Amino acid sequence: MEIMVTIEVNKRTKAGKALIETARLMAQKFKGINITEENTGLVTRLKQNYHCDLLTESDKCSFVEELRTIARE
């Protein structure tokens, strides 16, 4: 199972520098760990869109009911 995690790190702090260095060392030693530098503008837009695209509770119920109807057919 593959999990993607996004961690925002302040590269100017000691903790941020330590975390980045640790991640780089792990990426060199272990397969399956990749470090990608992200475009912060893109990340901001993704976060804004994520919050806009959430369904309300009534929308979720309607959607589930529609799936049940389709499954019965």
mmCIF file as gemmi writes it, N, C-alpha and C atoms, coordinates in Angstrom:
data_model
loop_
_atom_site.group_PDB
_atom_site.id
_atom_site.type_symbol
_atom_site.label_atom_id
_atom_site.label_alt_id
_atom_site.label_comp_id
_atom_site.label_asym_id
_atom_site.label_entity_id
_atom_site.label_seq_id
_atom_site.pdbx_PDB_ins_code
_atom_site.Cartn_x
_atom_site.Cartn_y
_atom_site.Cartn_z
_atom_site.occupancy
_atom_site.B_iso_or_equiv
_atom_site.pdbx_formal_charge
_atom_site.auth_seq_id
_atom_site.auth_asym_id
_atom_site.pdbx_PDB_model_num
ATOM 1 N N . MET Axp A 1 ? 0.84 -1.171 0 1 0 ? 1 A 1
ATOM 2 C CA . MET Axp A 1 ? 0 0 0 1 0 ? 1 A 1
ATOM 3 C C . MET Axp A 1 ? 0.89 1.24 0 1 0 ? 1 A 1
ATOM 4 N N . GLU Axp A 2 ? 0.565 2.17 -0.85 1 0 ? 2 A 1
ATOM 5 C CA . GLU Axp A 2 ? 1.36 3.389 -0.964 1 0 ? 2 A 1
ATOM 6 C C . GLU Axp A 2 ? 0.576 4.551 -0.377 1 0 ? 2 A 1
ATOM 7 N N . ILE Axp A 3 ? 1.238 5.319 0.455 1 0 ? 3 A 1
ATOM 8 C CA . ILE Axp A 3 ? 0.617 6.486 1.087 1 0 ? 3 A 1
ATOM 9 C C . ILE Axp A 3 ? 1.433 7.712 0.734 1 0 ? 3 A 1
ATOM 10 N N . MET Axp A 4 ? 0.748 8.756 0.35 1 0 ? 4 A 1
ATOM 11 C CA . MET Axp A 4 ? 1.433 10.009 0.05 1 0 ? 4 A 1
ATOM 12 C C . MET Axp A 4 ? 1.14 10.99 1.178 1 0 ? 4 A 1
ATOM 13 N N . VAL Axp A 5 ? 2.185 11.56 1.714 1 0 ? 5 A 1
ATOM 14 C CA . VAL Axp A 5 ? 2.051 12.494 2.82 1 0 ? 5 A 1
ATOM 15 C C . VAL Axp A 5 ? 2.703 13.812 2.434 1 0 ? 5 A 1
ATOM 16 N N . THR Axp A 6 ? 2.025 14.894 2.723 1 0 ? 6 A 1
ATOM 17 C CA . THR Axp A 6 ? 2.601 16.212 2.479 1 0 ? 6 A 1
ATOM 18 C C . THR Axp A 6 ? 2.891 16.849 3.825 1 0 ? 6 A 1
ATOM 19 N N . ILE Axp A 7 ? 4.116 17.267 4.014 1 0 ? 7 A 1
ATOM 20 C CA . ILE Axp A 7 ? 4.528 17.928 5.245 1 0 ? 7 A 1
ATOM 21 C C . ILE Axp A 7 ? 5.099 19.285 4.871 1 0 ? 7 A 1
ATOM 22 N N . GLU Axp A 8 ? 4.551 20.332 5.436 1 0 ? 8 A 1
ATOM 23 C CA . GLU Axp A 8 ? 5.093 21.665 5.189 1 0 ? 8 A 1
ATOM 24 C C . GLU Axp A 8 ? 6.224 21.912 6.164 1 0 ? 8 A 1
ATOM 25 N N . VAL Axp A 9 ? 7.396 22.249 5.624 1 0 ? 9 A 1
ATOM 26 C CA . VAL Axp A 9 ? 8.589 22.417 6.442 1 0 ? 9 A 1
ATOM 27 C C . VAL Axp A 9 ? 9.162 23.809 6.205 1 0 ? 9 A 1
ATOM 28 N N . ASN Axp A 10 ? 9.474 24.48 7.292 1 0 ? 10 A 1
ATOM 29 C CA . ASN Axp A 10 ? 10.161 25.766 7.196 1 0 ? 10 A 1
ATOM 30 C C . ASN Axp A 10 ? 11.654 25.46 7.143 1 0 ? 10 A 1
ATOM 31 N N . LYS Axp A 11 ? 12.254 25.648 5.974 1 0 ? 11 A 1
ATOM 32 C CA . LYS Axp A 11 ? 13.657 25.289 5.763 1 0 ? 11 A 1
ATOM 33 C C . LYS Axp A 11 ? 14.62 26.169 6.551 1 0 ? 11 A 1
ATOM 34 N N . ARG Axp A 12 ? 14.133 27.251 7.121 1 0 ? 12 A 1
ATOM 35 C CA . ARG Axp A 12 ? 15.018 28.167 7.845 1 0 ? 12 A 1
ATOM 36 C C . ARG Axp A 12 ? 15.157 27.827 9.324 1 0 ? 12 A 1
ATOM 37 N N . THR Axp A 13 ? 14.326 26.904 9.814 1 0 ? 13 A 1
ATOM 38 C CA . THR Axp A 13 ? 14.411 26.548 11.231 1 0 ? 13 A 1
ATOM 39 C C . THR Axp A 13 ? 15.305 25.326 11.42 1 0 ? 13 A 1
ATOM 40 N N . LYS Axp A 14 ? 15.799 25.151 12.646 1 0 ? 14 A 1
ATOM 41 C CA . LYS Axp A 14 ? 16.63 23.98 12.953 1 0 ? 14 A 1
ATOM 42 C C . LYS Axp A 14 ? 15.827 22.7 12.77 1 0 ? 14 A 1
ATOM 43 N N . ALA Axp A 15 ? 14.589 22.707 13.243 1 0 ? 15 A 1
ATOM 44 C CA . ALA Axp A 15 ? 13.747 21.516 13.126 1 0 ? 15 A 1
ATOM 45 C C . ALA Axp A 15 ? 13.467 21.192 11.658 1 0 ? 15 A 1
ATOM 46 N N . GLY Axp A 16 ? 13.203 22.193 10.856 1 0 ? 16 A 1
ATOM 47 C CA . GLY Axp A 16 ? 12.953 21.987 9.439 1 0 ? 16 A 1
ATOM 48 C C . GLY Axp A 16 ? 14.159 21.431 8.724 1 0 ? 16 A 1
ATOM 49 N N . LYS Axp A 17 ? 15.322 22.003 9.011 1 0 ? 17 A 1
ATOM 50 C CA . LYS Axp A 17 ? 16.565 21.513 8.403 1 0 ? 17 A 1
ATOM 51 C C . LYS Axp A 17 ? 16.838 20.072 8.807 1 0 ? 17 A 1
ATOM 52 N N . ALA Axp A 18 ? 16.615 19.754 10.083 1 0 ? 18 A 1
ATOM 53 C CA . ALA Axp A 18 ? 16.849 18.398 10.576 1 0 ? 18 A 1
ATOM 54 C C . ALA Axp A 18 ? 15.898 17.399 9.919 1 0 ? 18 A 1
ATOM 55 N N . LEU Axp A 19 ? 14.638 17.796 9.763 1 0 ? 19 A 1
ATOM 56 C CA . LEU Axp A 19 ? 13.665 16.899 9.143 1 0 ? 19 A 1
ATOM 57 C C . LEU Axp A 19 ? 14.004 16.642 7.681 1 0 ? 19 A 1
ATOM 58 N N . ILE Axp A 20 ? 14.378 17.671 6.964 1 0 ? 20 A 1
ATOM 59 C CA . ILE Axp A 20 ? 14.743 17.511 5.554 1 0 ? 20 A 1
ATOM 60 C C . ILE Axp A 20 ? 15.974 16.619 5.41 1 0 ? 20 A 1
ATOM 61 N N . GLU Axp A 21 ? 16.964 16.837 6.245 1 0 ? 21 A 1
ATOM 62 C CA . GLU Axp A 21 ? 18.183 16.023 6.174 1 0 ? 21 A 1
ATOM 63 C C . GLU Axp A 21 ? 17.883 14.567 6.513 1 0 ? 21 A 1
ATOM 64 N N . THR Axp A 22 ? 17.066 14.329 7.525 1 0 ? 22 A 1
ATOM 65 C CA . THR Axp A 22 ? 16.68 12.967 7.896 1 0 ? 22 A 1
ATOM 66 C C . THR Axp A 22 ? 15.946 12.287 6.744 1 0 ? 22 A 1
ATOM 67 N N . ALA Axp A 23 ? 15.025 13.016 6.126 1 0 ? 23 A 1
ATOM 68 C CA . ALA Axp A 23 ? 14.274 12.453 4.999 1 0 ? 23 A 1
ATOM 69 C C . ALA Axp A 23 ? 15.2 12.121 3.833 1 0 ? 23 A 1
ATOM 70 N N . ARG Axp A 24 ? 16.153 12.983 3.571 1 0 ? 24 A 1
ATOM 71 C CA . ARG Axp A 24 ? 17.098 12.72 2.478 1 0 ? 24 A 1
ATOM 72 C C . ARG Axp A 24 ? 17.944 11.47 2.756 1 0 ? 24 A 1
ATOM 73 N N . LEU Axp A 25 ? 18.395 11.336 3.993 1 0 ? 25 A 1
ATOM 74 C CA . LEU Axp A 25 ? 19.174 10.15 4.357 1 0 ? 25 A 1
ATOM 75 C C . LEU Axp A 25 ? 18.342 8.876 4.214 1 0 ? 25 A 1
ATOM 76 N N . MET Axp A 26 ? 17.086 8.936 4.654 1 0 ? 26 A 1
ATOM 77 C CA . MET Axp A 26 ? 16.208 7.772 4.541 1 0 ? 26 A 1
ATOM 78 C C . MET Axp A 26 ? 15.925 7.441 3.083 1 0 ? 26 A 1
ATOM 79 N N . ALA Axp A 27 ? 15.751 8.467 2.25 1 0 ? 27 A 1
ATOM 80 C CA . ALA Axp A 27 ? 15.481 8.243 0.834 1 0 ? 27 A 1
ATOM 81 C C . ALA Axp A 27 ? 16.671 7.566 0.151 1 0 ? 27 A 1
ATOM 82 N N . GLN Axp A 28 ? 17.881 7.877 0.594 1 0 ? 28 A 1
ATOM 83 C CA . GLN Axp A 28 ? 19.072 7.251 0.02 1 0 ? 28 A 1
ATOM 84 C C . GLN Axp A 28 ? 19.196 5.803 0.48 1 0 ? 28 A 1
ATOM 85 N N . LYS Axp A 29 ? 18.798 5.531 1.708 1 0 ? 29 A 1
ATOM 86 C CA . LYS Axp A 29 ? 19.006 4.205 2.289 1 0 ? 29 A 1
ATOM 87 C C . LYS Axp A 29 ? 17.863 3.231 1.973 1 0 ? 29 A 1
ATOM 88 N N . PHE Axp A 30 ? 16.645 3.71 1.955 1 0 ? 30 A 1
ATOM 89 C CA . PHE Axp A 30 ? 15.475 2.841 1.794 1 0 ? 30 A 1
ATOM 90 C C . PHE Axp A 30 ? 14.755 3.122 0.484 1 0 ? 30 A 1
ATOM 91 N N . LYS Axp A 31 ? 14.369 2.061 -0.211 1 0 ? 31 A 1
ATOM 92 C CA . LYS Axp A 31 ? 13.571 2.224 -1.421 1 0 ? 31 A 1
ATOM 93 C C . LYS Axp A 31 ? 12.137 2.563 -1.016 1 0 ? 31 A 1
ATOM 94 N N . GLY Axp A 32 ? 11.462 3.302 -1.865 1 0 ? 32 A 1
ATOM 95 C CA . GLY Axp A 32 ? 10.068 3.626 -1.6 1 0 ? 32 A 1
ATOM 96 C C . GLY Axp A 32 ? 9.862 4.981 -0.955 1 0 ? 32 A 1
ATOM 97 N N . ILE Axp A 33 ? 10.942 5.694 -0.682 1 0 ? 33 A 1
ATOM 98 C CA . ILE Axp A 33 ? 10.821 7.042 -0.127 1 0 ? 33 A 1
ATOM 99 C C . ILE Axp A 33 ? 11.339 8.018 -1.167 1 0 ? 33 A 1
ATOM 100 N N . ASN Axp A 34 ? 10.471 8.894 -1.609 1 0 ? 34 A 1
ATOM 101 C CA . ASN Axp A 34 ? 10.852 9.898 -2.594 1 0 ? 34 A 1
ATOM 102 C C . ASN Axp A 34 ? 10.576 11.283 -2.028 1 0 ? 34 A 1
ATOM 103 N N . ILE Axp A 35 ? 11.465 12.188 -2.285 1 0 ? 35 A 1
ATOM 104 C CA . ILE Axp A 35 ? 11.3 13.566 -1.834 1 0 ? 35 A 1
ATOM 105 C C . ILE Axp A 35 ? 11.064 14.419 -3.07 1 0 ? 35 A 1
ATOM 106 N N . THR Axp A 36 ? 9.99 15.178 -3.057 1 0 ? 36 A 1
ATOM 107 C CA . THR Axp A 36 ? 9.709 16.082 -4.165 1 0 ? 36 A 1
ATOM 108 C C . THR Axp A 36 ? 9.518 17.477 -3.613 1 0 ? 36 A 1
ATOM 109 N N . GLU Axp A 37 ? 10.123 18.427 -4.248 1 0 ? 37 A 1
ATOM 110 C CA . GLU Axp A 37 ? 9.929 19.824 -3.886 1 0 ? 37 A 1
ATOM 111 C C . GLU Axp A 37 ? 8.661 20.274 -4.59 1 0 ? 37 A 1
ATOM 112 N N . GLU Axp A 38 ? 7.707 20.79 -3.837 1 0 ? 38 A 1
ATOM 113 C CA . GLU Axp A 38 ? 6.428 21.16 -4.414 1 0 ? 38 A 1
ATOM 114 C C . GLU Axp A 38 ? 6.347 22.647 -4.685 1 0 ? 38 A 1
ATOM 115 N N . ASN Axp A 39 ? 5.549 22.98 -5.655 1 0 ? 39 A 1
ATOM 116 C CA . ASN Axp A 39 ? 5.253 24.366 -5.983 1 0 ? 39 A 1
ATOM 117 C C . ASN Axp A 39 ? 4.236 24.865 -4.955 1 0 ? 39 A 1
ATOM 118 N N . THR Axp A 40 ? 4.611 25.816 -4.115 1 0 ? 40 A 1
ATOM 119 C CA . THR Axp A 40 ? 3.716 26.266 -3.045 1 0 ? 40 A 1
ATOM 120 C C . THR Axp A 40 ? 2.444 26.894 -3.584 1 0 ? 40 A 1
ATOM 121 N N . GLY Axp A 41 ? 2.506 27.54 -4.744 1 0 ? 41 A 1
ATOM 122 C CA . GLY Axp A 41 ? 1.298 28.105 -5.341 1 0 ? 41 A 1
ATOM 123 C C . GLY Axp A 41 ? 0.307 27.025 -5.709 1 0 ? 41 A 1
ATOM 124 N N . LEU Axp A 42 ? 0.818 25.922 -6.247 1 0 ? 42 A 1
ATOM 125 C CA . LEU Axp A 42 ? -0.031 24.798 -6.605 1 0 ? 42 A 1
ATOM 126 C C . LEU Axp A 42 ? -0.646 24.169 -5.366 1 0 ? 42 A 1
ATOM 127 N N . VAL Axp A 43 ? 0.151 24.002 -4.326 1 0 ? 43 A 1
ATOM 128 C CA . VAL Axp A 43 ? -0.347 23.411 -3.086 1 0 ? 43 A 1
ATOM 129 C C . VAL Axp A 43 ? -1.465 24.275 -2.502 1 0 ? 43 A 1
ATOM 130 N N . THR Axp A 44 ? -1.297 25.581 -2.518 1 0 ? 44 A 1
ATOM 131 C CA . THR Axp A 44 ? -2.323 26.481 -1.994 1 0 ? 44 A 1
ATOM 132 C C . THR Axp A 44 ? -3.628 26.328 -2.768 1 0 ? 44 A 1
ATOM 133 N N . ARG Axp A 45 ? -3.526 26.277 -4.093 1 0 ? 45 A 1
ATOM 134 C CA . ARG Axp A 45 ? -4.737 26.112 -4.902 1 0 ? 45 A 1
ATOM 135 C C . ARG Axp A 45 ? -5.398 24.771 -4.638 1 0 ? 45 A 1
ATOM 136 N N . LEU Axp A 46 ? -4.616 23.704 -4.477 1 0 ? 46 A 1
ATOM 137 C CA . LEU Axp A 46 ? -5.174 22.392 -4.184 1 0 ? 46 A 1
ATOM 138 C C . LEU Axp A 46 ? -5.927 22.396 -2.865 1 0 ? 46 A 1
ATOM 139 N N . LYS Axp A 47 ? -5.353 23.039 -1.859 1 0 ? 47 A 1
ATOM 140 C CA . LYS Axp A 47 ? -6.008 23.112 -0.554 1 0 ? 47 A 1
ATOM 141 C C . LYS Axp A 47 ? -7.318 23.882 -0.648 1 0 ? 47 A 1
ATOM 142 N N . GLN Axp A 48 ? -7.33 24.988 -1.381 1 0 ? 48 A 1
ATOM 143 C CA . GLN Axp A 48 ? -8.553 25.775 -1.533 1 0 ? 48 A 1
ATOM 144 C C . GLN Axp A 48 ? -9.624 24.959 -2.25 1 0 ? 48 A 1
ATOM 145 N N . ASN Axp A 49 ? -9.246 24.271 -3.313 1 0 ? 49 A 1
ATOM 146 C CA . ASN Axp A 49 ? -10.205 23.461 -4.052 1 0 ? 49 A 1
ATOM 147 C C . ASN Axp A 49 ? -10.714 22.3 -3.222 1 0 ? 49 A 1
ATOM 148 N N . TYR Axp A 50 ? -9.857 21.722 -2.399 1 0 ? 50 A 1
ATOM 149 C CA . TYR Axp A 50 ? -10.274 20.605 -1.548 1 0 ? 50 A 1
ATOM 150 C C . TYR Axp A 50 ? -11.408 21.036 -0.643 1 0 ? 50 A 1
ATOM 151 N N . HIS Axp A 51 ? -11.291 22.191 -0.024 1 0 ? 51 A 1
ATOM 152 C CA . HIS Axp A 51 ? -12.329 22.659 0.883 1 0 ? 51 A 1
ATOM 153 C C . HIS Axp A 51 ? -13.603 23.028 0.137 1 0 ? 51 A 1
ATOM 154 N N . CYS Axp A 52 ? -13.494 23.47 -1.101 1 0 ? 52 A 1
ATOM 155 C CA . CYS Axp A 52 ? -14.666 23.833 -1.893 1 0 ? 52 A 1
ATOM 156 C C . CYS Axp A 52 ? -15.415 22.603 -2.384 1 0 ? 52 A 1
ATOM 157 N N . ASP Axp A 53 ? -14.708 21.507 -2.576 1 0 ? 53 A 1
ATOM 158 C CA . ASP Axp A 53 ? -15.316 20.326 -3.174 1 0 ? 53 A 1
ATOM 159 C C . ASP Axp A 53 ? -15.909 19.351 -2.163 1 0 ? 53 A 1
ATOM 160 N N . LEU Axp A 54 ? -15.856 19.655 -0.892 1 0 ? 54 A 1
ATOM 161 C CA . LEU Axp A 54 ? -16.405 18.747 0.103 1 0 ? 54 A 1
ATOM 162 C C . LEU Axp A 54 ? -17.924 18.722 0.013 1 0 ? 54 A 1
ATOM 163 N N . LEU Axp A 55 ? -18.495 17.539 0.169 1 0 ? 55 A 1
ATOM 164 C CA . LEU Axp A 55 ? -19.942 17.406 0.149 1 0 ? 55 A 1
ATOM 165 C C . LEU Axp A 55 ? -20.53 17.717 1.517 1 0 ? 55 A 1
ATOM 166 N N . THR Axp A 56 ? -21.715 18.295 1.496 1 0 ? 56 A 1
ATOM 167 C CA . THR Axp A 56 ? -22.427 18.499 2.755 1 0 ? 56 A 1
ATOM 168 C C . THR Axp A 56 ? -22.971 17.154 3.213 1 0 ? 56 A 1
ATOM 169 N N . GLU Axp A 57 ? -23.416 17.081 4.437 1 0 ? 57 A 1
ATOM 170 C CA . GLU Axp A 57 ? -23.934 15.824 4.978 1 0 ? 57 A 1
ATOM 171 C C . GLU Axp A 57 ? -25.154 15.353 4.193 1 0 ? 57 A 1
ATOM 172 N N . SER Axp A 58 ? -26.039 16.267 3.824 1 0 ? 58 A 1
ATOM 173 C CA . SER Axp A 58 ? -27.227 15.876 3.047 1 0 ? 58 A 1
ATOM 174 C C . SER Axp A 58 ? -26.835 15.4 1.647 1 0 ? 58 A 1
ATOM 175 N N . ASP Axp A 59 ? -25.809 16.032 1.045 1 0 ? 59 A 1
ATOM 176 C CA . ASP Axp A 59 ? -25.322 15.579 -0.263 1 0 ? 59 A 1
ATOM 177 C C . ASP Axp A 59 ? -24.754 14.17 -0.169 1 0 ? 59 A 1
ATOM 178 N N . LYS Axp A 60 ? -24.034 13.891 0.922 1 0 ? 60 A 1
ATOM 179 C CA . LYS Axp A 60 ? -23.483 12.548 1.11 1 0 ? 60 A 1
ATOM 180 C C . LYS Axp A 60 ? -24.605 11.518 1.211 1 0 ? 60 A 1
ATOM 181 N N . CYS Axp A 61 ? -25.632 11.842 1.986 1 0 ? 61 A 1
ATOM 182 C CA . CYS Axp A 61 ? -26.751 10.913 2.15 1 0 ? 61 A 1
ATOM 183 C C . CYS Axp A 61 ? -27.456 10.678 0.823 1 0 ? 61 A 1
ATOM 184 N N . SER Axp A 62 ? -27.657 11.727 0.057 1 0 ? 62 A 1
ATOM 185 C CA . SER Axp A 62 ? -28.305 11.601 -1.255 1 0 ? 62 A 1
ATOM 186 C C . SER Axp A 62 ? -27.468 10.733 -2.188 1 0 ? 62 A 1
ATOM 187 N N . PHE Axp A 63 ? -26.184 10.932 -2.168 1 0 ? 63 A 1
ATOM 188 C CA . PHE Axp A 63 ? -25.286 10.162 -3.022 1 0 ? 63 A 1
ATOM 189 C C . PHE Axp A 63 ? -25.313 8.684 -2.646 1 0 ? 63 A 1
ATOM 190 N N . VAL Axp A 64 ? -25.254 8.396 -1.359 1 0 ? 64 A 1
ATOM 191 C CA . VAL Axp A 64 ? -25.286 7.002 -0.902 1 0 ? 64 A 1
ATOM 192 C C . VAL Axp A 64 ? -26.612 6.363 -1.277 1 0 ? 64 A 1
ATOM 193 N N . GLU Axp A 65 ? -27.703 7.095 -1.119 1 0 ? 65 A 1
ATOM 194 C CA . GLU Axp A 65 ? -29.017 6.567 -1.482 1 0 ? 65 A 1
ATOM 195 C C . GLU Axp A 65 ? -29.107 6.289 -2.988 1 0 ? 65 A 1
ATOM 196 N N . GLU Axp A 66 ? -28.529 7.164 -3.79 1 0 ? 66 A 1
ATOM 197 C CA . GLU Axp A 66 ? -28.511 6.96 -5.232 1 0 ? 66 A 1
ATOM 198 C C . GLU Axp A 66 ? -27.718 5.708 -5.586 1 0 ? 66 A 1
ATOM 199 N N . LEU Axp A 67 ? -26.59 5.486 -4.916 1 0 ? 67 A 1
ATOM 200 C CA . LEU Axp A 67 ? -25.809 4.266 -5.154 1 0 ? 67 A 1
ATOM 201 C C . LEU Axp A 67 ? -26.589 3.021 -4.783 1 0 ? 67 A 1
ATOM 202 N N . ARG Axp A 68 ? -27.322 3.081 -3.682 1 0 ? 68 A 1
ATOM 203 C CA . ARG Axp A 68 ? -28.129 1.931 -3.265 1 0 ? 68 A 1
ATOM 204 C C . ARG Axp A 68 ? -29.213 1.628 -4.303 1 0 ? 68 A 1
ATOM 205 N N . THR Axp A 69 ? -29.835 2.673 -4.828 1 0 ? 69 A 1
ATOM 206 C CA . THR Axp A 69 ? -30.877 2.51 -5.849 1 0 ? 69 A 1
ATOM 207 C C . THR Axp A 69 ? -30.302 1.848 -7.089 1 0 ? 69 A 1
ATOM 208 N N . ILE Axp A 70 ? -29.136 2.311 -7.513 1 0 ? 70 A 1
ATOM 209 C CA . ILE Axp A 70 ? -28.482 1.736 -8.69 1 0 ? 70 A 1
ATOM 210 C C . ILE Axp A 70 ? -28.118 0.278 -8.44 1 0 ? 70 A 1
ATOM 211 N N . ALA Axp A 71 ? -27.668 -0.04 -7.229 1 0 ? 71 A 1
ATOM 212 C CA . ALA Axp A 71 ? -27.258 -1.407 -6.903 1 0 ? 71 A 1
ATOM 213 C C . ALA Axp A 71 ? -28.459 -2.363 -6.911 1 0 ? 71 A 1
ATOM 214 N N . ARG Axp A 72 ? -29.655 -1.874 -6.57 1 0 ? 72 A 1
ATOM 215 C CA . ARG Axp A 72 ? -30.854 -2.713 -6.544 1 0 ? 72 A 1
ATOM 216 C C . ARG Axp A 72 ? -31.362 -3.027 -7.955 1 0 ? 72 A 1
ATOM 217 N N . GLU Axp A 73 ? -31.032 -2.182 -8.925 1 0 ? 73 A 1
ATOM 218 C CA . GLU Axp A 73 ? -31.545 -2.354 -10.288 1 0 ? 73 A 1
ATOM 219 C C . GLU Axp A 73 ? -30.921 -3.509 -11.01 1 0 ? 73 A 1
